[in-house]
Amino acid sequence: MIDVMASSVLNAPIASVWPFLRDFGAIGLWLPGVKSCQIEGDDPGDRVGAIRRLEMGDVGLIREQLLALSDTDCAVTFSIIESALPIWNYRSTIQLLPVTDGDRTFIRWKGQFETDPDHAATMQARMPTLIYQPAFDKLASRLVGNHQHDLQGDRVRFPNHL
């Protein structure tokens, strides 16, 4: 198994960041390259077991399944169940922790996967720099003065101009 990890500090309180991650179907708002994202079937975006279909530019279709969601730990865990990427057994956890100095949020994205030995070093280097960090950057830009949240509802509510 290959382990990858990236982290960052977002200049927003955890209560403003968590709704973006909690809604499994909202990843297109903060992950670059997502052309479309939809939850399959009738599952809400916060139900463990929900499957999301991502259309990703160069990569094509990726299907991911929500394995765990914790409001207490502000964490989501999911796996890739279908993809053209040269990886398999991918499992990932994104967790938020409060930074009390300035009411900011620490975000950590950890992933584990298997791949062919020929791709191992490349995938290990690229996953954090080409996927995780750009996601943090886009999320940070979404949070700058343009956020609304509703932790009680099934869906995140965002301003119309997002």
Secondary structure, 3 states (H helix, E strand, C coil): CEEEEEEEEECCCHHHHHHHHHCHHHHHHCCCCEEEEEECCCCCCCCCCCEEEEEECCCEEEEEEEEEEECCCCEEEEEEEEECCCEEEEEEEEEEEEECCCCEEEEEEEEEEEECHHHHHHHHHHHHHHHHHHHHHHHHHHHCCCCCCCCCCCCCCCCCCC
